[in-house]
C-alpha cells in the first residue's frame, strides 16, 4: 500500500484546538507516529494538506523532523504551563532557549503554497501548487506554535487536561474558559463513569 493512502492503526484525535497541540497529542497513550503510514495519515487528517494529496515521496527523515518539532514544541508549551519563566541565558532556561531557537528555525521555511482549482462539479477546491516538502509542512506547524505562544489571548487559553494520566494540552475557547478535558467524549466520559461508580459503591455501603 502506498504511503499517504494507508489507514492509521489507531483513531487519530484532533481535540486540542491547534495543529501544533494536536502534534503533541501524538505521544498519547503511546507513540502514534511510529512509522511513515501513520505520519502521512496524520498530515492529511490534520489539514496540513488537502485530502487526496499524494505523499509517496515521504521518507524516514519526515519522521525525524516531525518528532523533533514535537519535542521542541512540547518543551515550550509545557514550560509555559509550568510558569518556567527564567532569565535569558540562565542554566535552567537554556533547554527552553534551545527549543525556541529550533522552533523558530523550523518556521523560517515557507509553508506549502495552496491554489484554487475547479473540481469535477465546477466548484473551487484547494490543492497544493506542488508535492509538499517535509520542511514546508514542518514550517506550517512551527508557525502555528509561534503564533500561539506569542498571542497573549490564545496563550492564556492553554490548559492541561484534568483526566487521569492524560498529558494532552489543549486550547480552551469555551465560554468562561471552563473546559476541563481534552475531550468530553474521552477523558470527560471516563470521569463521569468514575463518579457514577463511586456513587454506586457508596450507596451499597
C-alpha positions as CSV (number, residue, x, y, z in Angstrom):
1,X,0.0,0.0,0.0
2,X,1.4,3.4,-1.0
3,X,2.5,5.9,1.7
4,X,-0.1,8.5,2.3
5,X,-3.0,6.2,1.5
6,X,-2.7,3.8,4.4
7,X,-5.2,4.0,7.2
8,X,-3.6,4.6,10.6
9,X,-3.9,1.7,13.0
10,X,-5.5,4.0,15.7
11,X,-8.2,6.6,15.9
12,X,-6.5,9.9,15.2
13,X,-7.7,12.6,17.6
14,X,-7.7,16.3,16.9
15,X,-9.2,17.7,20.1
16,X,-6.5,20.2,21.1
17,X,-7.7,23.2,19.0
18,X,-4.4,24.0,17.3
19,X,-2.4,21.9,14.9
20,X,0.8,22.2,17.0
21,X,-1.0,20.9,20.0
22,X,-2.5,18.1,18.0
23,X,1.0,17.1,17.1
24,X,1.9,17.0,20.8
25,X,-1.1,14.6,21.4
26,X,0.5,12.0,19.1
27,X,2.6,10.7,22.1
28,X,-0.6,9.6,24.0
29,X,-1.3,6.9,25.0
30,X,1.8,5.7,23.2
31,X,3.9,6.7,20.2
32,X,1.4,7.3,17.4
33,X,4.0,8.3,14.8
34,X,5.8,5.1,14.8
35,X,6.1,4.7,11.1
36,X,5.5,6.7,7.9
37,X,2.0,5.4,7.2
38,X,0.5,6.9,10.5
39,X,2.5,10.1,9.9
40,X,1.2,10.6,6.4
41,X,-2.4,9.8,7.7
42,X,-1.9,12.4,10.4
43,X,-0.6,15.0,8.0
44,X,-3.7,14.6,5.8
45,X,-6.3,14.4,8.6
46,X,-4.8,17.4,10.3
47,X,-5.5,19.6,7.3
48,X,-1.8,20.3,6.5
49,X,-2.5,19.0,3.0
50,X,-5.8,18.7,1.1
51,X,-7.5,15.3,1.0
52,X,-6.0,13.1,-1.6
53,X,-2.6,14.8,-1.7
54,X,0.0,12.2,-2.6
55,X,2.7,11.7,0.0
56,X,4.5,8.9,-1.7
57,X,7.8,10.8,-1.6
58,X,7.9,10.8,2.2
59,X,10.8,9.1,3.8
60,X,12.3,8.3,7.2
61,X,13.6,11.9,7.5
62,X,10.0,13.1,7.8
63,X,9.5,11.0,11.0
64,X,12.7,12.5,12.4
65,X,11.6,16.1,11.6
66,X,8.1,15.8,13.0
67,X,9.3,14.1,16.2
68,X,11.9,16.7,16.8
69,X,9.4,19.6,16.2
70,X,7.0,17.8,18.5
71,X,9.6,17.6,21.3
72,X,10.7,21.2,21.0
73,X,7.1,22.4,20.9
74,X,6.4,20.3,23.9
75,X,9.2,21.9,25.9
76,X,7.9,25.4,25.1
77,X,4.2,24.7,25.7
78,X,4.7,22.7,28.9
79,X,7.4,25.2,30.1
80,X,4.7,28.0,29.7
81,X,2.1,25.9,31.6
82,X,4.6,25.3,34.4
83,X,5.4,29.0,34.5
84,X,9.0,28.3,34.0
85,X,10.0,31.8,33.1
86,X,13.7,32.4,33.9
87,X,16.2,35.0,32.8
88,X,17.6,34.5,29.3
89,X,20.9,32.7,29.4
90,X,20.5,31.1,32.8
91,X,21.3,27.4,33.1
92,X,17.7,26.4,33.8
93,X,16.4,28.4,30.9
94,X,18.9,27.0,28.4
95,X,16.8,24.0,27.3
96,X,13.8,26.3,26.6
97,X,16.0,28.8,24.8
98,X,17.3,25.9,22.6
99,X,13.8,24.7,21.9
100,X,12.7,28.3,21.0
101,X,15.6,28.6,18.6
102,X,14.7,25.2,16.9
103,X,11.0,26.1,16.5
104,X,12.0,29.5,15.0
105,X,14.4,27.7,12.7
106,X,11.6,25.3,11.5
107,X,9.3,28.3,11.0
108,X,11.7,30.1,8.6
109,X,10.8,27.9,5.6
110,X,7.8,28.9,3.5
111,X,4.8,26.7,4.2
112,X,3.1,24.8,1.3
113,X,1.6,27.0,-1.4
114,X,-2.2,26.5,-1.9
115,X,-4.1,27.2,-5.1
116,X,-7.8,27.0,-6.1
117,X,-8.8,24.8,-8.9
118,X,-12.2,23.7,-10.4
119,X,-13.4,20.4,-9.0
120,X,-15.4,17.9,-11.0
121,X,-18.7,19.7,-10.1
122,X,-17.3,23.1,-11.1
123,X,-16.8,24.3,-7.5
124,X,-13.5,25.6,-6.3
125,X,-11.4,23.2,-4.3
126,X,-7.9,23.6,-2.7
127,X,-4.8,21.8,-3.8
128,X,-1.1,22.4,-3.4
129,X,1.0,24.0,-6.0
130,X,3.3,21.0,-6.0
131,X,4.3,18.0,-3.9
132,X,4.7,19.2,-0.3
133,X,8.2,19.0,1.1
134,X,8.8,18.0,4.6
135,X,10.4,21.3,5.6
136,X,7.4,23.2,4.3
137,X,5.0,21.1,6.3
138,X,7.1,21.4,9.4
139,X,7.1,25.2,8.9
140,X,3.3,25.3,8.9
141,X,3.2,23.6,12.3
142,X,6.1,25.6,13.7
143,X,4.4,28.9,12.6
144,X,1.3,27.8,14.4
145,X,3.3,27.2,17.5
146,X,4.9,30.7,17.2
147,X,1.6,32.3,16.7
148,X,0.0,30.5,19.6
149,X,2.8,31.3,22.1
150,X,3.1,35.0,21.0
151,X,-0.6,35.7,21.2
152,X,-1.5,36.7,24.8
153,X,-5.2,35.8,24.4
154,X,-4.5,32.4,22.8
155,X,-1.7,31.6,25.2
156,X,-3.9,32.3,28.2
157,X,-6.2,29.6,27.0
158,X,-3.7,26.8,27.2
159,X,-4.8,24.1,29.5
160,X,-3.6,20.7,30.7
161,X,-6.3,18.0,30.6
162,X,-7.6,17.1,34.0
163,X,-8.1,13.5,33.0
164,X,-6.2,10.8,34.9
165,X,-2.8,10.3,33.4
166,X,-3.7,12.4,30.4
167,X,-0.8,14.6,29.2
168,X,-2.7,16.3,26.4
169,X,-2.6,20.1,26.3
170,X,-5.5,21.9,24.6
171,X,-6.7,25.4,23.8
172,X,-9.7,26.3,25.9
173,X,-12.0,28.5,23.8
174,X,-15.2,27.7,25.7
175,X,-17.4,30.3,27.2
176,X,-15.9,31.3,30.6
177,X,-12.9,29.2,29.9
178,X,-14.3,26.3,32.0
179,X,-13.3,23.4,29.8
180,X,-11.6,20.7,31.9
181,X,-10.8,17.9,29.5
182,X,-9.0,17.4,26.1
183,X,-12.2,15.7,25.0
184,X,-15.6,15.4,26.7
185,X,-16.2,12.1,24.9
186,X,-12.9,10.6,26.1
187,X,-11.5,11.9,29.3
188,X,-14.7,13.7,30.3
189,X,-16.7,10.5,29.8
190,X,-14.2,8.5,31.9
191,X,-14.6,11.0,34.7
192,X,-18.4,10.7,34.6
193,X,-18.2,6.9,34.6
194,X,-15.8,7.0,37.6
195,X,-18.1,9.4,39.5
196,X,-21.1,7.1,38.8
197,X,-19.2,4.1,40.1
198,X,-18.2,5.9,43.2
199,X,-21.8,6.9,43.9
200,X,-22.9,3.3,43.3
201,X,-20.2,2.0,45.7
202,X,-21.2,4.5,48.4
203,X,-24.9,3.6,48.1
204,X,-24.1,0.0,48.7
205,X,-22.1,0.6,51.9
